[in-house]
Amino acid sequence: MPEQSSTPAPAELTQLHASTCLSMTQFVNGRHCPKLAHSIVHQLSLLLAHPDLAAASRELYQQLLEHWQKIAAHLLEQDARREPRPIYH
């Protein structure tokens, strides 16, 4: 019988990575939502803070975090400049 890992940390890291990739894919496929961009920034922050993250991956995630922070800020700025939509009763 194969040995099971006593620590779930690598699986947690893999799941977080997969979730982040899915969110980025949703964004790229047209869901340009400020909340989604903010969620990606949060997920990348969690990845960078993870104790089991390999040193080689740290630089990549840091660059991605900086990129997504700019995207999130740009989208928030765009939303702030938009005229409020009229509400019809």
Secondary structure by P-SEA (a helix, b strand, c coil): cccccccaaaaaaaaaaaaaaaaaaaaaaccccaaaaaaaaaaaaaaaacccccccaaaaaaaaaaaaaaaaaaaaaaaaacccccccc
